[in-house]
């Protein structure tokens, strides 16, 4: 047996499911009817974004629930222009996100900024001119 390299779901541990659900709905994510009081599911383009209580997720994974400032993970949302990055970034802030780094030209030749959701999960909003999006707004990479 092998491990198929694909993501089916990303689950974020959150302090307040209702608050975080509201934040992601304001961003435009559509809540699935499969959601329950203890977990919210959002359907994205082929992947599910889940929100689950942080303490419950730590217990489920068998890890300590100690607070951390930086988790070593960011979620990226790639767009097709610098203007689209600026607009999406401003919209995220209007929904309650906190800017951690304003959009700017990057050292690698792209354009990106970072914001944190209400629980501190980092999101990068980026334009990568070296990896254009396809018609489905996915970022195909060479094999």
N, C-alpha and C positions, 0 to 999 in steps of 0.2 A: 504494500500500500504506500502511496505517496501523499504529500500534502499539496493540494491544488492551490496555487497562489492567486487567491481572489478574496476580496472583502465582501461579505454579505451584510454585515451590521457593525456599526460603531456605537458603543454604549458609553455615555458620559455619566459619571457619578455626580449627582447634584444634591445640594442641601435642601432645596425647596422645589419639589416637582411642579407644583402649580405655577410658581414664579418663572421657572425655566421654560415650562411649556408655553406660557404667555409670551416670553421673549422670542422663542423660536417661531411661534405663530406670527408675531409681528414682523419677523424677518421674511416671512412668506412660506415657511414650511407647512405642509398639510398634514394634520394629525390623522392617523389611521384609526378606524373604528375598532381595531384590535387592542387599542390602548385601554389601560385599566387605571384605577386610582393609584396603584403603586408603580406604574411604569407607563411612559408615553412612547409611542412609536411614530416616527415620521417617515414617509415613503419619499425617497429621493430617486435619482436616475439610476436605478439598479442596485442601490444600497439602502439599508434601513439605518436611520439615526434613532437611537434609543436614549431615553432619559430615565435613570433609575436612582433611587436614594443612594447617596455616597456611602453611608455606613453599611447599608444592605449589600451594595455591590462589593465592598471590601470583604464582608463576611462571606459572600458567595464565592469570591475568588480566593479566600483563605489568606488574606493579607491584612496588615495593620492599617488602620484608618487614620494614621497620623497626618496632620495638615502639611501641605507642601506648597511653597510659593511657585516653584517651577517644576513642572511634571516631565519635562523632556519630550513633549508632544505638541505638535500644532496641526490643525486641520486647515487645508488649503482650499480656497475657492478661486479658481482661475477664470479670468475674463479676457475678452478679445481686444481691449484697449486700455490705455492709461485713464481715459475719461470714464470708462465703465468702472474701473477700480475706484476712482474718486467718488463716483455716485454711489456705488455699493457700500463703500466705507462710511460715507456720510449717513446713508440710510441705516446702517447697523448702529451707529452712534445715536440716531434719533429713536431707535428701538430700545435703547438702554445699555448698549455695549460701552465698554471703556477702552479708549484708544491707548495702546501701549507703545505704538510707533506709527507715526503718520505716514501715509503713502509717500514714496520717494523713489528716485532712480537708484537701483541697486548696483552693487559691485559686479554682479554677474551679467549686467546688461538689460535687466528687466525693470519692473516697477511694482512695488508692493508696500503694503502696510499691515500692521497687526492690531487686532482688538481682542479683548477678553469678554466672554459672556458673563452673566451674573455670578457664575461659580468659578471664574478665573480660567476657564478653558480657552486656550489661544486659537484664534482663527487668523490665517493669513489671507488677505485679498490681493491677488497678484495678476499681472499680465506678463507672460513669458513670450517674447517675440520669436524665440527659438523653438517653441512647441505650440504651434497654432491649434486652436480648437477646431474640431470637425463640425459637421452640420448638426450633430446632436449635442454640441457644446461639451463634448468629452475631449480629453487631451490624449490622443493616440501617440504613443512613443514607438520608435523603431525597436524591433526585437533584437 
